[in-house]
Amino acid sequence: MLYRFLMLSVLVFTCQNLLAEDYYYDDDGCYEYVESEPCEPFYIPCYAADDCAPSCEPCCWNIFLNADYLFWQARSDQLAYAFTRTILPSTLPESKIQRVDPDFSSGVRLGLGTLLPCFDCWYLSAEWTYYHSKSTDTANKIGNTIPLYIDPQGGPSADLAEAEYRLELNIADLSIEKTFCPLRRLTLSPSIGVRGIWLDQDLDANFTGGNLGAGIFSKNSINLKGGGLRTGLSTKWDICYGFSLLAWSNFDVLWTYLDVSQRSIANSDGTTRDATKDALYTVIPVFEWFLGARWERKVCCTNVSARVGWEEQYFLNAVQFNMLTENTTAPSPIAHQTGGLGLGGLTAGLSIGF
């Protein structure tokens, strides 16, 4: 009985707060200062909304600057570079795939936006995102470290394998969104825009010892560039004293060009043992989401806010390294490896509007 009473009390309190008539927002979607409200949103208006209406001239510059710090980790299921084999008495060999597990690395996102006057709270924004990551891994199994990215003819095996994965990402976004408030503490902002992307990936591995002697260096690269359309929805749930919960998601469709290359080099004399190149056009879907919290303070035309949360971006089929496979009667054919690339982690940022 007590549980039901508490649940009913929470429901009634929520409805009263969401549907009350003394909104924080005026007819233009702006905050109003309510003297009797015990949880004011830190907004002090300097002018009435009608002051700008007759001439359609903004009272403020309505320009916003954003800066985000990104502490993300790259993830993919296509970063294997070797496997190690253990020979057990009277049983089949046991093998373990060796892959690079990328570390968390830093990035940055910078943005510039403006409210469009006379367009009823339409917001135009441009953002640039840069992220760089470098990670290494080592496999050591004397005589039983089997390379994956060199010609398997003759059964190559090494004592030691050292791999390095590098990623460099640049993204440019241009979006327009419309903000409206269906409920007292809820703000919705659907958006549409365009995105350009430049993504470079390298997976290098050096194999030494075993029957490889001085060893072989394998260099594998993917250069991806493209652009396309994006659409999304962001939400803001106001709590009180300037704090709110943020959540947004985007879906992108990118038309891309991939330049894929693979080359094996002998460490003894620097000669190229084998090389393959591939170029293809493909469509890559991208899924994005963010969940976090925000603090905001508005005084006249100045708006300062801070936010922190967890962000994820997933690029479908963005990792497409070529692998040579064994064929005992002909030159080794190519196995086209396709996988997704995930980027995610902590996002923390500051915004200022004036």
N, C-alpha and C positions, 0 to 999 in steps of 0.2 A: 504493500500500500504506500509506504513512504517513497519507494522508488518511482511509482506512478505519479505521485504528487510532485516530486522534484522534476520529472520529465515534463509534466504539464506546465509547471512554473517556468521552465526554460523556454518552452514553446511560446507561451504567452509573452514573455519578455522579448523574445526575438521578433515576434510579430509587431509588438508595440514599437520597437526600435526601427524596424524596416518600413512600416507603413504609416508612421506618425506624420502629421501634416506639417510640423515645423521643420522642414527640410533644411539640410546644410546647403543646398544648391538653389540658386535663383533660376529664372526662366532661361538664362543663357548657359546653364550648366556650370556656373561658377559657385564657389563657396559663399554662403552667407554667414555672418557673425550673429549668433543667437545668444543674447545676454543671459537668458534663463537656462540655457543648456549646460548641464554640469560637466560635460565632456567636450569642450569647445575644440574646434579643429585648427587653432592657431592661425586664423585668418582675420586680418583687419582691413576692411575695404577703405580705399582712399577716395572713391568716387562712386556714384550711382551707375547702374548699368546703362541708363538712358543717356548718360553724358556723351557716349560715343556713337549712339545710334543715328542722330540726324545727319551728320556729315560722313558717317562710316569711317572715321579716322580712329585708329587704336590709341588708347590712352597710354599703353606701354609699348615697348619694342616688340614684345612677344617672341623673343629669341631664346632658345634653350641650348646649352652646351652640356654634353654628357661625356664621362670618362669611366670606363670599367677596367678593373684588373681581373684577369682570367688565370685561374690556377687549375688547369685541365689535364686530363690524361687521355692519350690516344689508345684505342683498342681495335684490334682486328683479328680475325681467325686465319689470316693468310700471311703470318710472319714467321712461319717455320723455315729453318735454314739447314737442318741436319737431323739425323736420328742416331742414337747410340744403341749398340746391340750388345746384349749379354748372352754368352754361350753357357748354357747349363748342361750338366751331365745327363745324358739319356733323355733330353727333352728338346723341344723346338727352341730356337733363340727367342729371347724376349727383347723387344725394341721399345724405345721411348723417344717420342718426338721432342726435338729441342726448338724452341721458338723464343723470339725477343718479346719481353713483356715491358712495354714502354712505361717510363716513369712520369710522374706529374711534372709539368713544366709551365712556365709563365707566358702570358700573352696580354694583349691590350685591345680595347675597343674604344674608338673615339666617334662621337656623334655630334651633329648640328641639326637643329630643327626650328620650325617656326609655326605659329598659329596663323592661319590664313584669314585676314579680316574679310568681313562680308560673306563668309562661307560657313557660318554657323558651326564653329568649333572643329573645322577640319585642320589636321596637323600634318605637315610635310616634314620629313626627316631624311637625313643621309648619314650612313654609318660606314666605318672602315674597321675591319677586324684583322688582327695579325696574331698568329700563333706559330711557335717553333718548338720542336721537340727532338731530342737525340738520346737514344738508349742503346745499351750494349748487353750482350749475353755471351757466355762461354760454355762450351761442352768439351769434356776431356775423358775419352775412353780409348786407351792404348790399342791401336790397330782396329778399332771397331766404332769409329765415328764416321758415319756415312754421309757425304755431302748430298744436298738436294738440288743445287743450282749449277752443277757442272755435268758434263757429258758422262753418263754412267757406264759407257762401254769399258770393259775390262775390270769392272768391279772396284772402283776407287774407294779407298778407306784411309782415314787419317787418324793421327793421335790426338790432335787438338783442332778445335774449330772456334773462331772468334767472329762474332757478328755484330753489326751496328745498323740500327734503323734510324733514319732521319726524316723529318717531316717539316715542311714549311707551307703555311696556309695564309692566303690573303683573300679577303671577302669584301666586296663593296655592295651595299644595300641602299636602295632608294624606295621609300614607302610613303603612302598617304593613308591616314586613318581618321575615323570619325568617332568622337567620344560622346556618349550619352549615358544618362543615369536612370535606369528603369526602376530602381529602388533607392531608398534613402542613403544607404551606405555602400551601394554597389555601383561601380563604374565599368562600363563595357566599351571596348575600343576595337572594332573590326578594322582590318587593314588589308591593303593590296599594294604590290610593288614589283620591283625587278631586282635581280641579284646577279652579280658577276663573281666568278671564282677562279683562283689560280692556286693549284695544289701540286707540290712537288714531293715525291717520296723516293727514298733510296734505301735499299736493303743490301748491304755489302757483307761478305763473309770471306774469311781467310782460313784455308785448310792446310795444315802442315803435318809432316811426319807420316807414319804408315807407309803405304806403297806410293805416296805422292812425293816423297823426298822433300825438296825445298818447299813444295806446296803450290797451291793454286789460289788465286784471288778471284772471287766472283763478285761482279758489280751488276746490280739490278736496279733499274730506275723506272719511275712512272711520272710523266709530266702531264697534268690534267688542266685544261682551261675551258671555260664555257660560261654560259649565262642562261637566264630564264626568268620565269614568273614565280611569285610567292604570294601567299595569302595567309592570314592568321587572325587570331583573336586574343586580346589581352584583357585581364580583369583586375580590378582593384577593390578590395573589401576594407572599408574604413573601420577602424576599431575606435580609437580615441587618442587625444593628446598628440595628434599628428601621425600616429602609427597605423599601418595598414598591411594587409596581406596581398601579395602579388602573385599572379599566375598567368602565363601566356603560352601559346603554342602556335607554330607556323608549319606550313607545308609548302615545299618548293619543288618545282619541276625544272631541271637544268639540262639544256642541250650542250653536250660536252665533246671535246676532242681529246683523246688519250694517245700519247706517244710513249710506247713501252719498249725498253731495250734491255738486253742481257748480254754480258760479255765475261769470258773466263780468261785470265791472264796467268801465265807461268811465272812464278816468283824467281826462278833461276835466271831467266834471260829477258823477261818482260814481253815475250811474244804472246799474241792472242791465240788461244787454242780454239775457241768457237765463239760465235756471236750471232745473236738474233735480234731483229727489230720488228716491231708491230705498230700499226697506227689504225685507230678505229674511232668512229663516231657513235655515240650512244646517249641515251637519256637516263639521267640519274635522279631519282626522287630523294628528297631530303626531309627528314622529320626533326623538328626542334620543339623543346619545351623548357620552361623555367618555373620554379616554385620558390618563393622567398618572402621577405618582409621589407618594409620601407618606412622611413621616417621623413616627414615633410614639414616645413615651416614656411608660411607665406606672410609677408608684410608688404602691403602696397603692391608694387610691381615686381618685387624680388621674391623669387621662389627657390628655396634650397632644399634638396632632398638627398638622402643616402639610402642605399639598398644593398641587400646581401641575400644570396640564395644559391640553389643548385641548378645548373643548366646542362642540358644534353643536346647534342646534334648528331644525327646519324645519316651518313651518306651511303646509300645503297649502291653496291657494285663499284665502289671507288678504288678498290685495291685489286689489280689485275696483273700480277707478275706472271711471266712465262717460265715454266719449268721443263727441263729436258727429261724425257723418260726413256727407260731402257728398251732397246730393240736389238736382238742378237743377229739379225739378218740384214739390217739396213741402217743408214744413219739415224740417230735418235730423233724421234718425232717430238713435237712440242705439245705439252699439256698446258692449256690456258687456265690459270687459277683465278677464280673470281670470288671476291668477298667484300663485305661492307667495312666501312670505317666509322667508328664511333669516337666522338670527342665530348668529354663531359667533366664537370667538376665545379669548383667554387667560383662564383662570379660576385664581385663586390664593386660598387660604383657610386659616383657622386654626380649630381646634376645641379645646374644653376640656371634660372630663367630671369629675364629682366625685360 
